[in-house]
């Protein structure tokens, strides 16, 4: 790249492209994501607001397409102008890096399912090779005093390769999944390389203190890092009494003469956007239509995807027990389960999908009548604008993953209720639980706990629904996606000042 071309002051590394592609009349058109909520639009706004922002992602490209593949795409959308650098991966690289090594080897460890862990097909060398390609692309784009912001475990090894190429660049890393305790994480044969790479960053971010404390424990056990001072957790995070509570959080790590900032703060949702959706005439019509279709039934909604960590099997079994235990509810409750199926080549989830389909068929077959179907199942992702009216109408939102990094659906439901009566049944093991104590918290590993939670939701008075919903809305609105963005920007500014002081003092990461 020519020196005359301005480099980027912010480069985001994320495995997903920040748009959807559609071919019209033989020409590729880039469209906004169907879901305008969540992390992708927020990251795009960081890119758009930077003086010059770049986004690095991968794209599967076959041999015929390689010669004419356009590596760089310039995007201009509602978030601003930014460049997307696409790393062309072969089908074999995608399968090994993402579908097998990331999902078969790493995913079960991160979510504490060690019995599902397998290294038989995992290829660590290909995983590192793809991470190296991301690192090289980032270093080509970033200015000398810029920031490279890496997202999630798929790119664990990117900091290692970046630091080799650009020793003094600022590196931030945000972990979107849970981070397990040392006794689980250390099952990974590549644990030292992963931790060594993460210790090359300047800032490590996690959703909640439990995950950041788990990482600190791993780093201390494997590399004897020096932990900095701890500070009490701040509201809305609950400091004790919950499955994922932590009373205090470590703010920094020292290793090989370098200081790494550690942060734990959950991503928020966008209640303003959801409110705008619901204010539209067509949304009002759809809400009225759904209410008419549901009638006086107690309407329960659950939204996720096909994944053994999401707890769909346990939820369906609890719903089946509800109908068996309480025959008076037959014909008076309805469950809408949105469970987006994984890609066909994700074989690890095929068993989970078949079990969901079997259970839904069995429940509808046993309890359904000509005039009443207990469960509506959608295995396609529903666009966010279509989903919000269902949230608005639902009496109960049932979100009970066995383990989840955060879970924005719980926040989206509360935002859509806008303080109206609604009950949120929430797993204790979703990261979001530590900031939503007014939800009906349940242990998805326990049939009794799940039964008690759904009974409580169905039987809860309107007054209690209103009280809980308003309290939860206050949390969702106060600590929204804008709060998280401001929080991250403050950390970036602090990191820049710290780095400049280190460079002027001649301490610029010699140990890196």
Buried (B, 14 or more C-beta within 10 A) or exposed (E): EEEEEEBBBBBBBBBBBBBEEEEEEEEEEBEBBEBBBBBBBBBBBBBBBBEBBBBBBBBBBEEEEEEEEEEEBEBEBEBBEBBBBBBBBEEEBBBBBBBBBBBBBBBBBBBBBBEBBEBEEBBBEBBBBBBBBBBBBBBBBBBEBBBBBBBBBBBBBBBBBBBEBBEEBBBBBBBBBBBBBBEBBBBBEBBEBBBBBBBBBBBBBBBBBBBBBBBBBBBBBBBEBEBBEBEEBEEBBBBEEBEBBBEEBBBBBEBEEBBBBBBBBBBBBBBEBBBEBBEEEEBEEBBEEBBEEBEEBBBBBBBBBBBBBBBBBBBBBBBBBBBEEBEEBBBEBBBBBBBBBBEEEBBBBBEBBEBBBEBBEEBBEEBBEEEBBBBBBBBEBBEBBEBBBBBBBBBBBBBBBBBBBBBBBBBBBBBBBBBBBBBBBBBBBBBBBBBBBBBBBBBBEEEEBBBBBBBBBBEBEEEEBBBBBBBBBBBBBEBBBBBBBEBBEEBBEEBBEBBEEBBEEEBBBEEB
